[in-house]
Amino acid sequence: MPDDRRFFHRPDPPQSTPSAEFEFIMGQLARIPTRCELAKYAFVILLTGAVLGIVGTEAFWRYIPKCGPDPTSPPPAAVVR
């Protein structure tokens, strides 16, 4: 008579075959980005950083008057003609 008090029956795990492991590894390797994709990502990040840096600098110096040069002060000696 089987024991009815067992909580659950855990089936034996399926035996792994070398071809299944190979297919799993090949699937993981297929997800790695190529050199071309990495170069595109790096260029986009570089370009975005440059644009944000220029926009931030322009906004900082043009639209915040206390940060920019004082228009009423005389220019530096090197610029005087």
N, C-alpha and C positions, 0 to 999 in steps of 0.2 A: 504494500500500500504506500503511495507517495505521501510525502510529508506536505500537508496542506498549510502548514504554518510558515512556509518560506515566503519572504516578502516579494522577491522577484527572481527571475531566472536570467542570468547574464549569459548571452550566447557567446560562443568562442569567436574571437576576432578573426576576420578572414585573413588568410595567409597572403602576405604581400609578395607580389612577383617582381622580378627585376624590371620587366617592361613597364609596370605601373609606376615604379619609382622613377624610371627614366622619363616617362611622360610627365610626371609631376615636376621634375627638375626642368625639363624643356619648357613647360608652361611658365615656370617662374623666370627662366632666362628670357623668354619672349616678352616679358613685361618690363625689362630693363630698357631705359631710353637709349637711343643711338647717339652717336657723336653729333650728328646733324641736329637732332632735337635739342640736345644740351646746348649747342652753340646758339640755336634760336632763342632758347630760354634766357641764356646769359645776355644776348644782345638786347632782348626786350627789357630785361631788368636794368641793364646799363642805360638804355635810352630813357626809360621811365624815371630813373633816378636823376638823370641829367635835366630832364624837363621839369621835374618837381623842384630841383635845386634852383634852376633859373627863375621859375615862377615865384618860388618863395623869396629869393633874393630881391627880385623886382618889387614884389609886394611889400617887403620889409623896408626898402629904401625909398620907394615912391609914395606909398600910401600911409606911412606912419611918419608924420612930419618931424617928430623929435629925433628920429634916428638918422635922417638924411642931413646933408650939409645945410648950414644956415645961409639963406640967400642974402641976408643983410650983411654978413661978415665979409671982409675983403678976401680975395683969393690968396692962396699961398704964394710965397715969394717966387717959387719956380714957375708959376703960371703967369705972373704979372708981365705985361709986355712993355 
